[in-house]
Amino acid sequence: MLIPAIRMTGDSGRRGNVIGPRPRREISGYLVEEAAQSENYHTLCERLGYDPSTA
């Protein structure tokens, strides 16, 4: 298997040889508050079809 042998630019920094869904990382209360107040965040979520709630 070559996946662990090749390091790509833009690597997410996550470790492991398995490609697949991973558990969500915990989001700090500070970041949740910042996102709720960010007009740009809501605009981006709308453009990409994402749910802007981080809960």
Beta strands, then each sheet from edge to edge (+ up, - down):
end
